[in-house]
Each structure stands twice: as structure tokens, then as C-alpha cells.
Amino acid sequence: MAEHSFQAPKGTRDFYPTDLALRRRIEHAWRSASVDFGFDEIEGPTFEHLELYTAKSGEGIVSELFSFRRAGGENDYALRPEFTPTLARMVAAKAGGLPTPVKWFAIPMMYRAERPQRGRLREFGQWNIDLLGLEGAAVDVEVIGVAILALERLGLTARDVQVRLSHRVVIGRVLAALGVAAEKASDAMTLLDRRDKLDAAEFQKRAEALGLSTEAVQRFDAVARAAQPLAQSFDALAKSIGVEVDAFSALEEIRVAAEHAGILEWCTVDVGIVRGLAYYTGTVFEIHEISGAERAIAGGGRYDGLVELFGGPKMPACGFGMGDVVLANVLSDRGLLPKDPATLLPQPDAFVISAGGDADRFVAPLVRRMRMAGLHARTSYKATRNVGKLLSDANKVRARFAIIIGAEIADGRVALKNLASGEQQWIALDDVVTACARIACAS
């Protein structure tokens, strides 16, 4: 007996067949939405040079990474915590030879050395969409539209989730109108980004540290919580926080583009959405479950300077990342995952059964012929001659048909049994592969 019981590292998951089938269902929605919008799939290394991440996020990110140095080596590496730096590096390396626009997606595994909690693990799958080389609100809305299509294909609606969006230029104009000095703008955006993590007293204290008057602090608090449907006019919102309506012109462009794209009902303006990453330059957005009980399902925006940061040309870009952990929680809470995950496993076209005796020698050649024809064929590993038990096994794996090889094989015939209807017919052994292929194509 083993002296030690091994478990998966904290913050990771074991994927048994049904678990992985659920994850593949999510990935299929991601991949199909990406392809239908004209994005091409890419992949990069699981680990990168550590400086790739510090160049974008500063030295503070090191504590959040699984970083290492190869024995005897001189370079520091880190398991990737996000995909955008890899994408930017790849674009910068071949920017001159890439078509415009660059439309790429990836579904890699990510790693963060953080404390695991609901919705956040140390290892997780993430869908990344990036569109580079084009500017404009319509491009931002197209990127958001890809995410919405995938969520729709998973059964979610605008009554379940909302895209909460804002714009860095709009936020800057609002802060200036409130009297926030230019040198304090970054601190103000950081405070907006942390609004949900601070109690009211602490939020007010930090707002006062921005050098605002008492009245301006109250308006700043209103900004932090200002939200409305994107379809709604900005007049009332502008008046409520004391700024001119033209401060929202960039979001008005997003509203028009979203209306044209047919996704207006999915979108909410939330001025307090800033996104903490300093490289965002325009539209910023997060996708949240409607009740707000979960972390963001996805987050992204426009980052026009990132490729240049990694040695490439100045190139406009917009994208997002969507993790599988929070999304799976939302789908589960909404009853959108199958009650029996086994129904997501591959369904065999046929299960070949021997009734014993001389029939045994026909099983392996028939299974091979079926597989060579592109059919999913299985058979039993049991020694039993009890056809009833073997049919039970065929039903457990949800096979469409059972092919029963019995004494009739002497006449060149086998039984083809439809396991859904129970109907059974006799068919020539030489014709059974063609018959199953025809039925499989029709179903």
C-alpha cells in the first residue's frame, strides 16, 4: 500500500472524461464563434521570458507568476498568466508581413500564483480574441459581438449577462470636468477600478486625497456608480454627474455601432469600468452575470500601444480574454449544463457484439472495417456470451446501433439493432458497414 496519497496541486483541476466533455463544449462555442467571425487560431509557448510580462505590467506582477530559472541558466522565465503579451510579441516579430487586419484567437491554458477562490484558480483555460490593424467603434463592437455569439451558443441571453462598457477618453473627460488634475488622473482611474473592493468611508478618503472639493467628491462617487442601458440617451447621465453630454461622444459612437450590429440589448454603460491594466487606450468592457454574484466572465478593450511596446510598429488593437472557470459557474447556476454530462461524450455509431463460438473471429475485422470507413465503432472486452448484458453495455455508452454476430454468420448475415427504437433487421455482413455509414450520415 502506498505510504502517501497524492492530490492535484491546489488551484488546479483534474478533468475526468465527463468533466473534459463539459469543458470541450465551452471551447466549441468559443472556437465556432471565432471562426464564424473570421478569426484564425494561433498558439504560443506555455512559458515566456519573465521580462515579457514585467515590460507590460511592471515588476509587481512577479509575485503573481509561477517564475523559474533553469538550473545553470541565466534567463528567468514564467508560465504565462495571460496571452496578450505573447500575441503582441508574435505580431511585432512579423508585423510587416501580416495581412491587415490581423484577426487571431487562442484557447490556451494560463497560470497565476494567486490564492484560489471561487471563480479564480491557479490554472485555467482562457479564450482570447484580438483584432489588430483597424480603428473605430465598429471594430470594438465586432470584438464584443464575438463574445456575445459564443455566450448565445451556450444558452445565455441578455437577461443572464450584460456587457458593461466604458471608454478611457470619456472617463478622462469626466474626471477633468470634476476637477481632477492631470497628474492625478491615473490615481483617480485606479480608485474607480477598485470601487467595488472598498467600503464607502475608504472610498471617500481616497477620493478626497485627489484634491477634490466636498461637492466634487460626491460627484466622483456618483461617477463610480453611474450606469445605464447603452440604448438610453446620455443626457440624463451627463446631467446627474455634472458634465456636458458631449463628454460621452465616444460612447455614442459605440451605441450606434452596437445598434447596427444588433447587440444593443446586451450592453450597459458603466462609467466606473476602467480595467486596471494601464495599456488600455479607448473602449473598455467587462462581461458580468446579471446579478453581480460572480467575478467578470470576460474583460478587454482597446490597446493601441501594446504592439509598439514590444518592438513592433504602432498598430491599433482591440481584444478580450474570457476564462472558463467563472463561465462554467454561470452556466451551472443557470441550469445550462446537462444534468447527465455523459451525454456530451462521443456517441458510438455501432457496438459490435459476438454471441460466442465461431462468431468471435469476425468481430475484430468488422470493427476495423468500420473504423477505416470513418465510423465510431466499439466492442466489448468481456468474456461473457450473454448478449443481454452486452446490449446493456452498448446502451450505457449510448451507441446508435448494435451489430450482433451470432450463428447466422454461417449464412453471411448479422443482426443490426437500432438501440433507440429496438427495431432489428438482418443484413449481409458485407453490407453492414455501408448501411451504418449511410444511417450515420443521415442522422
C-alpha positions as CSV (number, residue, x, y, z in Angstrom):
1,M,0.0,0.0,0.0
2,A,1.3,3.5,-0.9
3,E,2.6,5.5,2.1
4,H,1.4,8.8,0.6
5,S,-1.8,9.8,-1.1
6,F,-1.1,12.2,-4.0
7,Q,-3.6,15.0,-4.8
8,A,-3.7,17.6,-7.6
9,P,-1.9,20.9,-6.7
10,K,-4.1,23.5,-5.0
11,G,-5.9,25.7,-7.5
12,T,-5.8,23.1,-10.3
13,R,-8.4,20.7,-11.7
14,D,-8.5,17.0,-12.7
15,F,-10.6,16.5,-15.8
16,Y,-12.2,13.1,-16.0
17,P,-14.0,12.2,-19.3
18,T,-17.3,13.9,-18.4
19,D,-15.5,16.9,-16.9
20,L,-13.4,17.4,-20.0
21,A,-16.5,16.9,-22.2
22,L,-18.1,19.9,-20.4
23,R,-15.0,22.0,-21.0
24,R,-14.9,21.0,-24.6
25,R,-18.5,22.1,-25.0
26,I,-17.4,25.6,-23.8
27,E,-14.4,25.5,-26.1
28,H,-16.5,24.5,-29.0
29,A,-18.7,27.6,-28.6
30,W,-15.6,29.8,-28.3
31,R,-14.0,28.2,-31.4
32,S,-17.1,28.2,-33.6
33,A,-17.9,31.9,-32.8
34,S,-14.3,32.9,-33.5
35,V,-14.2,31.0,-36.9
36,D,-17.6,32.3,-37.9
37,F,-16.4,35.9,-37.3
38,G,-13.3,35.2,-39.5
39,F,-10.6,34.8,-36.8
40,D,-7.7,32.4,-37.2
41,E,-6.4,30.2,-34.3
42,I,-2.9,30.6,-33.0
43,E,-0.9,29.3,-30.1
44,G,2.3,30.3,-28.3
45,P,4.7,28.9,-25.7
46,T,3.4,27.8,-22.3
47,F,6.2,29.8,-20.7
48,E,7.9,33.1,-21.8
49,H,10.8,35.2,-20.7
50,L,9.8,36.9,-17.5
51,E,10.6,40.3,-18.8
52,L,7.8,39.9,-21.4
53,Y,5.4,40.3,-18.5
54,T,7.2,42.9,-16.5
55,A,7.6,45.1,-19.6
56,K,3.8,45.4,-19.8
57,S,2.8,45.2,-16.1
58,G,5.8,46.2,-14.1
59,E,7.9,44.3,-11.5
60,G,4.8,44.0,-9.3
61,I,3.4,41.2,-11.4
62,V,6.3,38.9,-10.5
63,S,4.6,37.9,-7.2
64,E,1.6,36.7,-9.2
65,L,3.5,34.4,-11.5
66,F,5.0,31.0,-11.5
67,S,8.5,32.1,-12.4
68,F,11.7,30.0,-12.6
69,R,15.3,29.8,-13.8
70,R,16.6,26.7,-15.5
71,A,19.4,25.1,-13.5
72,G,22.7,26.5,-14.7
73,G,20.9,29.0,-16.9
74,E,20.9,32.8,-16.9
75,N,17.4,33.7,-18.0
76,D,14.3,34.0,-15.9
77,Y,11.1,32.5,-17.3
78,A,7.4,32.4,-16.2
79,L,4.4,30.3,-17.0
80,R,2.1,32.5,-19.0
81,P,-0.5,34.4,-16.8
82,E,-2.2,35.9,-19.9
83,F,-1.9,35.6,-23.6
84,T,-1.8,39.2,-24.8
85,P,1.9,39.7,-24.3
86,T,2.6,36.6,-26.4
87,L,0.2,37.8,-29.1
88,A,1.9,41.3,-29.1
89,R,5.3,39.7,-29.4
90,M,4.2,37.4,-32.3
91,V,2.7,40.4,-34.1
92,A,5.7,42.6,-33.6
93,A,8.0,39.8,-34.9
94,K,6.2,39.6,-38.3
95,A,4.2,42.8,-38.4
96,G,5.5,43.8,-41.9
97,G,4.3,40.5,-43.5
98,L,0.9,40.1,-41.8
99,P,-2.4,40.8,-43.6
100,T,-4.5,43.7,-42.3
101,P,-6.5,43.3,-40.3
102,V,-4.9,40.7,-38.1
103,K,-7.8,38.6,-36.6
104,W,-6.5,35.9,-34.3
105,F,-7.9,33.8,-31.5
106,A,-6.4,31.4,-29.0
107,I,-7.7,29.0,-26.3
108,P,-4.6,28.4,-24.1
109,M,-4.1,27.3,-20.5
110,M,-2.9,30.1,-18.1
111,Y,-1.2,30.1,-14.8
112,R,-1.3,32.6,-11.9
113,A,0.3,32.1,-8.5
114,E,-2.7,33.6,-6.6
115,R,-4.8,32.4,-3.7
116,P,-7.5,30.2,-5.2
117,Q,-11.1,31.2,-4.6
118,R,-14.5,30.9,-6.3
119,G,-14.1,31.9,-9.9
120,R,-10.3,32.1,-9.7
121,L,-7.9,29.2,-9.9
122,R,-4.1,28.9,-10.4
123,E,-4.6,27.0,-13.7
124,F,-7.4,27.9,-16.0
125,G,-8.4,27.9,-19.7
126,Q,-8.9,31.2,-21.4
127,W,-10.3,32.3,-24.8
128,N,-8.5,35.3,-26.3
129,I,-9.8,37.3,-29.2
130,D,-7.7,40.0,-30.8
131,L,-8.3,42.2,-33.8
132,L,-5.4,44.4,-34.9
133,G,-4.8,47.0,-37.6
134,L,-8.2,48.8,-37.6
135,E,-9.6,51.6,-35.6
136,G,-13.2,52.7,-34.9
137,A,-16.2,51.9,-32.8
138,A,-17.4,49.3,-35.3
139,V,-14.3,47.3,-34.7
140,D,-14.7,47.4,-30.9
141,V,-18.3,46.3,-31.3
142,E,-17.3,43.4,-33.6
143,V,-14.9,42.1,-30.9
144,I,-17.7,42.3,-28.3
145,G,-20.0,40.6,-30.8
146,V,-17.8,37.6,-31.0
147,A,-18.1,37.1,-27.2
148,I,-21.9,37.5,-27.3
149,L,-22.3,34.9,-30.1
150,A,-20.4,32.3,-28.0
151,L,-22.4,33.1,-24.9
152,E,-25.6,32.7,-27.0
153,R,-24.5,29.4,-28.3
154,L,-24.1,28.3,-24.7
155,G,-27.7,29.2,-24.0
156,L,-27.1,32.6,-22.2
157,T,-29.2,35.7,-23.1
158,A,-29.1,39.4,-22.4
159,R,-31.3,38.6,-19.3
160,D,-28.5,36.5,-17.9
161,V,-25.4,38.5,-18.7
162,Q,-24.5,42.1,-19.6
163,V,-21.5,43.7,-21.3
164,R,-20.6,46.6,-19.0
165,L,-18.6,49.1,-21.0
166,S,-16.9,52.5,-20.8
167,H,-14.3,54.4,-22.6
168,R,-10.9,55.7,-21.4
169,V,-11.3,59.0,-23.2
170,V,-14.8,59.5,-21.8
171,I,-13.5,58.7,-18.3
172,G,-10.7,61.2,-18.7
173,R,-13.0,64.0,-19.8
174,V,-15.4,63.3,-16.9
175,L,-12.6,63.3,-14.4
176,A,-11.2,66.6,-15.8
177,A,-14.7,68.1,-15.6
178,L,-14.8,67.1,-11.9
179,G,-11.6,69.0,-11.3
180,V,-9.2,66.0,-11.1
181,A,-5.7,67.3,-12.0
182,A,-3.9,65.7,-14.9
183,E,-1.2,64.3,-12.7
184,K,-3.9,62.7,-10.5
185,A,-5.9,61.1,-13.4
186,S,-4.1,57.8,-13.1
187,D,-4.8,57.6,-9.4
188,A,-8.4,58.5,-10.0
189,M,-8.8,55.7,-12.5
190,T,-7.2,53.3,-10.2
191,L,-9.7,54.3,-7.5
192,L,-12.6,53.9,-9.9
193,D,-11.3,50.4,-10.8
194,R,-11.3,49.5,-7.1
195,R,-14.7,50.9,-6.2
196,D,-16.3,47.5,-5.5
197,K,-13.4,46.4,-3.3
198,L,-13.6,49.4,-0.9
199,D,-16.2,50.4,1.7
200,A,-17.8,53.9,1.5
201,A,-15.6,55.5,4.1
202,E,-12.3,54.3,2.5
203,F,-13.5,55.3,-1.0
204,Q,-14.3,58.8,0.2
205,K,-11.0,59.1,2.0
206,R,-9.1,58.2,-1.2
207,A,-11.3,60.5,-3.3
208,E,-10.5,63.4,-1.0
209,A,-6.8,62.6,-1.5
210,L,-7.3,63.5,-5.2
211,G,-7.6,67.1,-4.1
212,L,-11.3,67.4,-4.9
213,S,-13.8,69.6,-3.1
214,T,-16.5,68.0,-0.9
215,E,-19.1,68.6,-3.7
216,A,-16.7,67.1,-6.3
217,V,-16.1,64.1,-4.1
218,Q,-19.8,63.4,-4.1
219,R,-19.9,63.7,-7.9
220,F,-16.9,61.5,-8.2
221,D,-18.8,58.9,-6.1
222,A,-21.7,59.2,-8.5
223,V,-19.4,58.7,-11.4
224,A,-18.1,55.5,-9.9
225,R,-21.6,54.1,-9.8
226,A,-23.1,55.7,-12.9
227,A,-24.7,53.1,-15.1
228,Q,-27.5,52.9,-17.7
229,P,-28.5,50.8,-20.7
230,L,-26.4,51.7,-23.8
231,A,-29.6,52.2,-25.7
232,Q,-30.5,55.1,-23.5
233,S,-29.6,58.8,-24.2
234,F,-26.6,60.2,-22.4
235,D,-28.3,63.5,-21.5
236,A,-29.6,62.3,-18.1
237,L,-26.4,60.6,-17.2
238,A,-24.3,63.7,-18.1
239,K,-26.6,65.9,-16.0
240,S,-26.5,63.5,-13.0
241,I,-22.7,63.7,-12.7
242,G,-22.4,67.4,-13.8
243,V,-20.7,67.2,-17.2
244,E,-21.5,68.2,-20.7
245,V,-23.2,65.5,-22.8
246,D,-20.5,65.7,-25.5
247,A,-18.1,64.1,-23.0
248,F,-19.9,60.9,-23.9
249,S,-19.3,61.2,-27.7
250,A,-17.0,58.2,-27.9
251,L,-19.7,56.1,-26.2
252,E,-22.3,57.5,-28.5
253,E,-20.3,56.0,-31.4
254,I,-20.2,52.7,-29.7
255,R,-24.0,52.9,-29.2
256,V,-24.6,53.5,-32.8
257,A,-22.3,50.6,-33.9
258,A,-23.9,48.3,-31.3
259,E,-27.4,49.1,-32.7
260,H,-26.2,48.3,-36.2
261,A,-24.7,45.0,-35.0
262,G,-27.9,44.0,-33.2
263,I,-26.3,43.7,-29.8
264,L,-27.6,46.8,-28.1
265,E,-29.8,45.0,-25.5
266,W,-26.6,43.2,-24.3
267,C,-24.8,46.4,-23.4
268,T,-24.8,48.6,-20.4
269,V,-22.7,51.8,-19.9
270,D,-20.8,51.7,-16.6
271,V,-18.6,54.7,-16.2
272,G,-16.8,53.0,-13.3
273,I,-15.4,50.3,-15.6
274,V,-11.8,51.3,-16.1
275,R,-9.9,48.0,-16.3
276,G,-6.8,48.2,-14.2
277,L,-4.3,47.4,-16.9
278,A,-2.6,50.6,-17.9
279,Y,-2.3,49.9,-21.6
280,Y,-6.0,50.3,-22.4
281,T,-6.5,53.4,-24.6
282,G,-10.1,53.5,-25.6
283,T,-13.1,51.3,-25.2
284,V,-13.0,49.1,-22.1
285,F,-15.5,46.4,-21.1
286,E,-16.3,43.5,-18.8
287,I,-19.0,40.9,-19.2
288,H,-20.8,40.1,-15.9
289,E,-23.6,37.7,-14.8
290,I,-26.6,40.0,-14.3
291,S,-26.9,39.6,-10.5
292,G,-23.2,40.5,-10.0
293,A,-22.7,37.5,-7.8
294,E,-19.7,36.2,-9.8
295,R,-16.5,37.7,-11.0
296,A,-16.3,39.1,-14.5
297,I,-16.8,36.4,-17.2
298,A,-14.6,38.4,-19.6
299,G,-12.7,41.6,-19.8
300,G,-11.0,43.6,-22.5
301,G,-10.9,46.7,-24.6
302,R,-8.7,48.7,-27.0
303,Y,-4.9,48.7,-26.5
304,D,-3.4,50.7,-29.4
305,G,0.1,51.0,-28.0
306,L,0.9,47.4,-26.9
307,V,2.4,46.1,-30.1
308,E,4.7,49.1,-30.2
309,L,5.8,48.4,-26.6
310,F,7.1,45.0,-27.8
311,G,9.2,46.4,-30.6
312,G,6.6,46.4,-33.4
313,P,5.0,49.3,-35.3
314,K,2.3,51.4,-33.9
315,M,-0.8,49.4,-34.5
316,P,-4.4,49.8,-33.3
317,A,-5.7,46.7,-31.5
318,C,-8.8,45.5,-29.6
319,G,-9.4,42.3,-27.8
320,F,-10.6,40.4,-24.7
321,G,-10.0,37.3,-22.6
322,M,-12.7,35.0,-21.3
323,G,-11.9,32.4,-18.6
324,D,-13.6,29.0,-18.4
325,V,-13.9,29.0,-14.5
326,V,-16.4,31.8,-14.0
327,L,-18.3,30.9,-17.2
328,A,-18.8,27.3,-16.1
329,N,-20.1,28.6,-12.7
330,V,-22.6,30.8,-14.5
331,L,-23.7,28.1,-16.9
332,S,-24.2,25.7,-13.9
333,D,-26.1,28.2,-11.9
334,R,-28.4,28.9,-14.8
335,G,-29.1,25.2,-15.4
336,L,-27.4,25.3,-18.8
337,L,-25.2,22.3,-18.3
338,P,-26.5,18.8,-19.0
339,K,-27.9,17.0,-15.9
340,D,-26.0,14.0,-17.2
341,P,-22.6,15.1,-18.6
342,A,-22.2,11.7,-20.1
343,T,-24.5,12.8,-22.9
344,L,-21.6,15.1,-24.1
345,L,-19.2,12.2,-24.6
346,P,-18.7,10.9,-28.1
347,Q,-21.6,8.7,-29.3
348,P,-20.6,5.4,-31.0
349,D,-22.2,4.6,-34.3
350,A,-22.1,0.9,-33.5
351,F,-21.3,-1.6,-30.8
352,V,-20.2,-4.9,-32.2
353,I,-21.2,-8.0,-30.2
354,S,-20.4,-11.6,-30.5
355,A,-22.8,-14.2,-29.4
356,G,-19.9,-16.6,-29.0
357,G,-18.4,-19.6,-30.8
358,D,-17.2,-19.1,-34.4
359,A,-18.6,-15.5,-34.3
360,D,-15.7,-14.2,-32.2
361,R,-13.3,-14.2,-35.1
362,F,-15.5,-11.8,-37.1
363,V,-15.5,-9.1,-34.5
364,A,-12.1,-7.5,-34.9
365,P,-12.1,-7.4,-38.7
366,L,-15.6,-5.8,-38.7
367,V,-14.6,-3.2,-36.1
368,R,-11.5,-2.3,-38.2
369,R,-13.5,-2.0,-41.4
370,M,-16.0,0.3,-39.7
371,R,-13.2,2.5,-38.3
372,M,-11.5,2.6,-41.7
373,A,-14.8,3.9,-43.1
374,G,-14.8,6.8,-40.5
375,L,-17.3,5.3,-38.1
376,H,-17.0,5.3,-34.4
377,A,-17.1,1.6,-33.5
378,R,-16.7,-0.2,-30.2
379,T,-16.8,-3.7,-28.9
380,S,-16.8,-5.4,-25.5
381,Y,-13.8,-6.7,-23.6
382,K,-15.9,-9.0,-21.6
383,A,-15.7,-12.8,-21.9
384,T,-19.4,-13.3,-21.4
385,R,-21.7,-14.8,-24.1
386,N,-24.7,-13.1,-22.5
387,V,-26.0,-10.9,-25.3
388,G,-28.4,-9.1,-23.0
389,K,-25.5,-7.9,-20.8
390,L,-23.5,-6.8,-23.8
391,L,-26.5,-4.9,-25.2
392,S,-26.7,-3.2,-21.8
393,D,-23.1,-2.1,-22.2
394,A,-23.9,-0.8,-25.7
395,N,-26.7,1.3,-24.2
396,K,-24.5,2.6,-21.5
397,V,-22.2,4.2,-24.0
398,R,-25.2,5.4,-26.0
399,A,-24.3,3.5,-29.2
400,R,-26.8,4.1,-32.0
401,F,-26.7,0.5,-33.2
402,A,-25.6,-2.9,-32.0
403,I,-24.3,-5.3,-34.5
404,I,-24.8,-8.8,-33.2
405,I,-22.8,-11.6,-34.8
406,G,-24.3,-15.0,-34.0
407,A,-24.9,-18.4,-35.6
408,E,-26.4,-16.7,-38.7
409,I,-22.9,-15.6,-39.6
410,A,-22.7,-19.0,-41.3
411,D,-25.1,-17.6,-43.9
412,G,-23.1,-14.3,-44.0
413,R,-25.7,-12.4,-42.0
414,V,-25.6,-10.3,-38.8
415,A,-28.3,-8.6,-36.8
416,L,-28.4,-4.8,-36.9
417,K,-30.3,-3.5,-33.9
418,N,-31.4,0.1,-33.5
419,L,-30.9,0.7,-29.8
420,A,-33.2,3.8,-29.7
421,S,-36.3,2.1,-31.3
422,G,-35.5,-1.5,-30.5
423,E,-36.0,-2.4,-34.2
424,Q,-33.8,-5.2,-35.5
425,Q,-33.1,-6.4,-39.1
426,W,-30.9,-9.0,-40.7
427,I,-28.3,-7.7,-43.1
428,A,-25.4,-9.2,-45.0
429,L,-22.1,-8.9,-43.3
430,D,-20.6,-7.4,-46.4
431,D,-23.2,-4.6,-46.4
432,V,-23.3,-3.7,-42.8
433,V,-20.5,-1.1,-42.9
434,T,-22.2,0.7,-45.8
435,A,-25.6,0.6,-44.1
436,C,-24.2,2.1,-40.8
437,A,-22.3,4.8,-42.8
438,R,-25.5,5.7,-44.6
439,I,-27.5,5.9,-41.4
440,A,-24.8,7.9,-39.6
441,C,-24.7,10.5,-42.4
442,A,-28.4,10.8,-42.3
443,S,-28.6,11.4,-38.5
